[in-house]
Amino acid sequence: MSKTLQDLIAGTSELRSLPSTTMRLMSLLDDATVAADEVLDVIEKDPSLTANLLKLSNSAYYGLRRQVGSAREALVMLGNKTIVNLAFATSMGDILRGPLAGYHLERNELWFHALGTAIGASKLVSLEGEAGLRERAFTAGLVHDIGKLMLNRSLKENLVQLPPQADSQTLLAAETDILGFDHAEAGAALGAAWNFPSSLVQLIGAHHVPSPGDEIWQGMDEEVHTLLRAVAGANVVTAYCGFGGGCVPMHEPELIETMAGLEFESEDVESLVASLPNDLDAMLSVIGESR
């Protein structure tokens, strides 16, 4: 992480640290041996988190055979790993909901884009037969744009706004031109400062890399490679569906070409485009929100 990014993180008091519950959940994300009682100890001390977790667990998204009424029941039905990832995602909601003037984003616009990307990434890994990566894909999709939170503060302080109606590459170039780094770099730095798992930091920093042939993809283990393809793909599909998070959507031929470059079949892309708006609305309705 460069000195400039270190200074920017240190000077952004509202992002200097995550809420304590979120930090404790983060410490459990990469712990394959975490005990159920340890997970419950974190969740059950936060009534709001518990309530939101139960809403999500009982949603059609998870398709449980029966309704669950406690965090312990949810854990039994879905498993430790799913619950830790879902609780972490739930706890990030408030951080992602605010307006970002530097990006011309109203309140909730980044949140809708992040949630859509999370849903899309989890679906893409499932379509590829990697359902075991579904929760990690959801979490990575949810936090992929956290760098915008940090850069927005700097843009405001310099009385600068990024170009409206810009595609992703134009946006990245403008960020670098104005600030010296883009939101993917900034997001990776912020994730490292928040002690995110190294694989998650890597995913955040690479989510705009367009093709598995690029150098940054080399040396990744197979799971991270699969997750990166899913997050990068879901990011552009979510924008295509109207939830751009500051980027204009691609036209259909460019979308198909980009997704083919990420090694996704056209029928999987069509399936995701068709289902994503309804899936996003369903997820929002479960947590008492709408767009």
N, C-alpha and C positions, 0 to 999 in steps of 0.2 A: 504494500500500500504506500502510495507516495505521501510525502510530507504535506502536500496541499490537501489531499483527502483526509489525512489525519487531523489537520487543523479544522477542516470543514465539519467533521464529525464532532470534534471537541467543542466547537462553537455553536452547535445546534442542540441547545439544551433539551428540547422536547424529544429529540431522537437519541440522546446520549445513552439511554438505557431502556430496556423493555420493562413492562410491568413484571412484578416478581413472579406471578403465576405463570406468565408466558416464558420467563427465563427458566423456571423449574421444569416446565414441559419440554423446552428446548433441550435441556440436559438429558431428557429421557428418549429423545427421538432416535438416537443411534445406539441405544442400549438394548440389544436383542434379548437380554436376560432379565429385563426389568420385571419386578414382581407386581401382581395385581394390587396388593395393598399399598404399594408405593405410588402407583398411578392414582388410586382412589384418594389417597391422602392429599394429593395436590388438587384434584378436581373438586372434592366435596367441601373444601374450605372456601370455595368461591361459588356462592349461590347462583349468581348470574351465569357463570360458565356452565354450571350443572344444568340449569334450565335450558340454555341454548343447545347444549350437547344432547339432551333428551329430545328436543324438537328435531334436531338433525338425525338422530338415530332412528326416530320413528317416521322419518320422511320416506316417500316412495323411492328416493335415491338409493337407500340401503335395502329396501324390500324385505324387512324382517317378517317372520311368520306371525309374530304377535307384537303388540305394543309393549314397550318397556317403561317402567315407572321409576327406575333409580339408575344412578351411574353404575352401580355394581351389576345390575341386570344387563345394561348396555354392554358392559365389558365382557360378561359371559357370552352374550350373543354375537358380538363383533370381534372380540379379542383385544389383547393389550395394545398391539401395534396400531390397529385401526383407531382405537379410542385415543391414544396419545396423539396421533396425527390429526384426528378430527378436533380434539380439544385445543391443540395448538392453533389450528386454522381458525377456530371460533374466537380464540383470544386475540387474533390479529385484526379482527373486523374493525374495531374502533380506530386503529392506527391508519387504516386504509380508506376511511370514509370521507375525510376532509377535502375541501376544495384546494386546487393547486393553480393559483393564478398564473404562474410562470408558464404553465402548459395549457392555459385556457380551459381548465377543467372545473366544472361545477362540483358541488358536494355529491358524493357517491359515484361519480363517473369512473374514477380509478378503481373503486371497490367493485363495480359491476364488471369492469374489464378483468380485474384480478380473479374474481369469482368465476367468471366465464372461462378464463384460461385454466383455472384449477379443474373445473368440471370437464373441459375439453381434453386436458392432458390425461386425466384419469380414464376417460373413455378411450382415448387412442391406445394407451397401453393395454387396456382390456381387449380391444379389438384385435390387437396383435398377439393375444394369448398370454399376456403378462399381467394377469389380474393381481398377482402378488405384489406388484409395484403400484397398485392403484392409489394407495394412501400417500406414498412418497411423491407420486406425480401430482396429486392434488395439492399437497403442501408446497412443492416447488412452483407450481403454476400460480398459487396464491401470492407468493412473495417475489415473483420474478421481477417486478417493477419497483421494488422498494427504493431503488436509487433515485427515482423521481421525487420522493419525499425529501431527500436531502438536497438535491439540486434546486428544487423549487425555492427553498429559503435563500440560496445564493442569488438566484435570478431576481427575486423580489428586492433583495438588498441593493442590487445593481440597477434596479428599475428596468429590467429587461424581460421581455416575453419571447418565447420561442415562436417560430413562424406558425401561424394557424393553418390548418388543413395541409399538413406536411405528411409525406409518407415516412416510413420508419428510417430509411437511410438518410433522408434529408434531415430528420429530427436528430439523429445521432451525430451527423456532421455539424449541425448548428450547435449542439451542446458542446462538442469538442472545440469548436471555433470560439465560443463565448467563454467557456469555463476551463478548457484544457483537458476535459475527460467527458465521457458520455454516461448515461444513467445505468448502463450495464456494469461498467467499471465501478461507478459509485456504489451501486447496489451490492456488489461483491465486497467492497471495502466495509460497507455498513454491516453486512451479514457477518463478516469476520469480527468486527468490533462487538457485535451482539453474540459472539461465540456460537454462530450457526455451525452445524457439521460441515466439514470441508467439502464434501460432495455437493451440498446445497449451495455453498458459496461458489463453487465451480459452475453449477447450473445457472445461477443468477448472472454471473459474469459472461456467460457464453450464449445467452438465450437469443441473441440477434444474429449469431453466426449462421449463414444461410445454407450451408451444405456440409454433410459428413466428410466431404473431401478436404475441407479446410484444415489447416495445421492445428488449430486449437482442439479439434476433435481427437487428434492422435494421442495415444497413450491413455485414453479414458478406459475404465473397465466397462464391461458389457452392459451392466445395469445402468451406470451413469449415462452411457451412450444412448440407451433406449429412452431414459428419462429426458435427456436433452432434446432428442428428436420430438418427443411428445410435447414438451413445453414450447419449443420453437414453433411447432406446427399449430398447437392450440392457440398460441399468441396471435398468429395471422388469421386463423379461422374466426376467432372471437372478434377481431377488428372487422373482418369481412361481414360478420353478422350484425354490425352496427355498434359494437362496444369497443371502441378503439383505444381508449385510455390515452388519448393525445395524438394518435396516428390515424390518418385516413385509410380506409380499406383498400385492398388490392382489387383490381378488376378480376373477373372470373378466370380468364386465361392465365394471368400471372399467378393467381392463387393455385391453380392446378399444377402449373410448372414448379412453383416453390415447394408444394407438398410432394410432388414426384421427386424433387431433389432431396427431400428428407426421407425418401423411400416409403411413402405412404401410397396405398392403392387408391384409385379414384373413387371406388365405391365406399371406402372408409371415409374419405373426405366428404362425399355427398351425404353420407349418414350423419356425420357430425354437424354439418351445416344445417341439415333439416331438423335435428333434435336440439341443438344448443340453446336457441332462444326459449323454448318451452322448459328445458331442464333448468335454465337460469331462473326463470319465473317461479318454477316449483321450489327451488332451493330458497329463493327470497321469501316466498310465501310462508315457508316453514318457520323462518326466523322473524316473521311479522313485518316484512318489508315488501316494497313493490317498486317498480321502475316507471 
